[in-house]
Amino acid sequence: MKSPHEHNQDIQRQVEKRLREIDDQINGIDTPFYETQKHQPAQTQKPWLRKIILGGQLFGLAVATIVAVKVASALAGIVMFGALTFLVYKLFLESKFKNIK
């Protein structure tokens, strides 16, 4: 077992050694210098393939738009038919059904 004085000296040596290492890292002359470069991604896709993908996406968007317009048109027709049926009932048929009772 070490005496407290020896233990303190060991810790002091370790601290000094670590401080020298840190100083060498900070003031090191042999630190490598890496010049930065802009990242250039590899051209994995051919230009014509990119155009085909873009065309497919555009075609899909057009089909989805047409389907959405058709569905909205059908729903609007159903709502208009229901509204006209209700209006005809209120104007012409409601009074006849009341008179029958």
C-alpha positions in Angstrom: 0.0 0.0 0.0 1.2 3.5 -0.9 1.6 6.3 1.5 -0.6 9.4 1.0 2.4 11.3 -0.1 3.4 8.7 -2.8 -0.2 8.5 -3.9 -0.4 12.3 -4.4 2.9 12.2 -6.3 1.5 9.5 -8.7 -1.6 11.6 -9.3 0.5 14.7 -9.9 2.7 12.8 -12.4 -0.4 11.5 -14.2 -1.9 15.0 -14.4 1.3 16.5 -15.7 1.6 13.7 -18.3 -2.0 14.3 -19.4 -1.4 18.1 -19.6 1.7 17.5 -21.7 -0.3 15.3 -24.1 -3.1 17.9 -24.4 -0.5 20.7 -25.0 1.1 18.5 -27.7 -2.2 18.0 -29.3 -3.0 21.7 -29.2 0.4 23.0 -30.3 1.4 20.1 -32.5 3.2 21.0 -35.6 2.7 17.6 -37.3 -1.0 17.8 -37.2 -2.3 16.8 -40.6 -4.1 19.4 -42.6 -7.1 18.2 -44.6 -8.5 20.6 -47.2 -12.2 20.4 -47.5 -13.9 19.5 -50.7 -17.5 19.8 -51.9 -19.2 16.4 -51.9 -19.8 15.2 -55.4 -22.4 12.4 -55.4 -21.8 9.6 -57.8 -23.9 9.6 -60.9 -25.6 6.3 -60.3 -28.7 7.0 -62.4 -28.5 7.7 -66.1 -30.2 11.0 -67.3 -32.8 9.1 -69.4 -33.8 7.0 -66.3 -34.3 10.2 -64.3 -36.6 11.5 -67.0 -38.6 8.3 -67.1 -39.1 8.4 -63.4 -40.2 12.1 -63.5 -42.6 11.3 -66.4 -44.1 8.4 -64.4 -44.6 10.7 -61.4 -46.3 13.3 -63.6 -48.5 10.6 -65.2 -49.5 9.3 -61.8 -50.3 12.8 -60.6 -52.5 13.4 -63.7 -54.4 10.1 -63.2 -54.9 10.9 -59.5 -56.2 14.4 -60.4 -58.6 13.0 -63.0 -59.9 10.4 -60.5 -60.3 13.1 -57.8 -62.3 15.3 -60.2 -64.6 12.4 -61.3 -65.3 11.5 -57.6 -65.9 15.1 -56.7 -68.2 15.4 -59.7 -70.2 12.3 -58.8 -70.6 13.5 -55.2 -71.7 16.9 -56.3 -74.3 15.3 -58.6 -75.6 13.2 -55.7 -75.8 16.3 -53.4 -77.6 18.3 -56.1 -80.0 15.5 -56.9 -80.8 15.2 -53.2 -81.2 18.9 -52.8 -83.6 19.1 -55.8 -85.6 16.1 -54.5 -85.9 17.8 -51.1 -87.0 21.1 -52.7 -89.6 19.4 -54.9 -91.0 17.5 -51.8 -91.2 20.7 -49.8 -92.8 22.8 -52.6 -95.2 20.3 -54.1 -95.7 17.1 -52.2 -95.6 18.1 -48.5 -98.9 19.9 -48.6 -100.6 17.0 -50.4 -99.4 14.5 -47.8 -100.7 16.8 -45.0 -104.1 17.1 -46.6 -104.4 13.3 -46.9 -104.0 12.8 -43.1 
